[in-house]
Amino acid sequence: MPNLLPYLAAAAAHPEFKRDVLEFVRGADASRIEVEGYAPRVKVERVLTQLFHAHPTLPVTRVKLKGRSGCSDFSGELVAITEDNAEHRFSFLWCCSWKAEQEGWRDCFGSWDQARAAREFGWRCFQRWEPA
């Protein structure tokens, strides 16, 4: 959560949504964060951090997230809903294996060192983040 906090604090998101984000990453239910299917909380946190980093002026009141979680990746779509009920859709792919390849990092077995990339880059392993 430490990576999330400065972006969350600086975001123009609604204060109640910000509270829900903190509750969600601590493991509680959050009515303003709707996740379709199963997604590990840490991966949802990374997507929210990317949202606040990339769009700090968006007055978000709630989000809907639909994603597919793999071993080294998390892909899908995030819908950020603002105070005027406008929907802002973002397609994303977070992939620590891709980031390891970008850095040229291999593990002792010769595979891309996705664990190192996830540990060192955290939420910054987005291969794709674009309007949907």
Secondary structure as GFF3:
##gff-version 3
##sequence-region A 1 132
A	DSSP	alpha_helix	4	10	.	.	.	ID=ss1
A	DSSP	alpha_helix	15	25	.	.	.	ID=ss2
A	DSSP	beta_strand	33	36	.	.	.	ID=ss3
A	DSSP	alpha_helix	41	54	.	.	.	ID=ss4
A	DSSP	beta_strand	60	69	.	.	.	ID=ss5
A	DSSP	beta_strand	73	82	.	.	.	ID=ss6
A	DSSP	beta_strand	87	95	.	.	.	ID=ss7
A	DSSP	alpha_helix	96	103	.	.	.	ID=ss8
A	DSSP	alpha_helix	114	121	.	.	.	ID=ss9
A	DSSP	three_ten_helix	122	124	.	.	.	ID=ss10
A	DSSP	beta_strand	126	131	.	.	.	ID=ss11
###
